[in-house]
């Protein structure tokens, strides 16, 4: 690779459970390419989102800050235009920066600085100043489910012109065709950072269904039911085959990307990062698909391969999406800025690392104002009192304990221990850990009451 900095390809799925992948326990062979990446690269077995909803999670990946720090704690709050994203940092160090796919960080409702401002580009192009610094290549829709379906639609190019999907072609295939075009157009003079943001396997909002490739329902009709869904209601029984179809398509197209960089002779100088913004519980934990503290909402796949991420390592330490921005910057030789909350995942790969965080901190919004931590064994979650939706409040002066799960004995989170007196000491220990995290990240120390108080 000589003195050239590695290329970085970030492949981002939407609403993908970790256990949908073979390398995370899926028994159906639908992710052979990701599984091979894990065999040769590094898999983070305990990786979690920092906010289980689309826009907030994406804002954290772009900035290395928690959503409440930059007022992107609910969907519909744009990424502040004065935030320095990973794209800006990489540009400064000589990278070409490109973005293809779903953005979900431009449209805005509510307050943005002084006064009330509403900016809507859900069905129109994202203006340059709202692209988070991706200045060299742009082919995107702010909210892709508003401009497309599984087999029709469009995105917008750098000039704001529509680029239509070819008739009859599946959305993942079309987007990957455009990724291929981008890769083929590089002249190799500068390293590149390409963020490929797919919407699959997210459900199609206006159709209220998951949309896999044609034939998915028949192909995956005999699926193995994930343990957390067994015996529950929700809509998984009908929707899971299409969900699996989406993921098989994503993996097939991951294979196309890997083959392309191999043919272009840049595979050995390219880092590939694969992860997702959050998971999916299929309306079994609340009235929609995520926005809860449960594993099905917060646990995501995270596999990295390429220079610095080799050897088939399996990492058990807790990893978070908040660690992705420092990781990307370190690949490019950039030190972690002091304003970023996470740490480079490269640190975990060093045997000398003894101070890695023992828990993931999770903010939950829209269905509630919630906070949670996930340790190697325990899940502890609190929520603000009342039934209000956290659309205009980013935090609370007081929280009530809601969930305590022993993930060693109860991996599918069926037995809530939050009121069990046998776990009082554990609950108090976890409460103190959570309060320390809130104090550091949110600059406040709220009260936390037991649900029985």
Helices and strands as residue ranges (DSSP letters): E 7-13, G 18-20, G 22-24, H 32-40, E 42-48, H 54-63, G 67-69, H 86-92, E 96-102, G 128-130, E 137-141, G 144-146, E 148-149, E 152-157, E 162-164, H 171-184, E 192-197, H 216-219, H 236-263, G 267-269, E 270-276, H 295-298, E 302-305, E 313-320, G 321-323, H 324-331, G 345-349, E 359-364, E 370-375, E 378-383, E 398-406, G 421-423, H 424-442, E 447-449
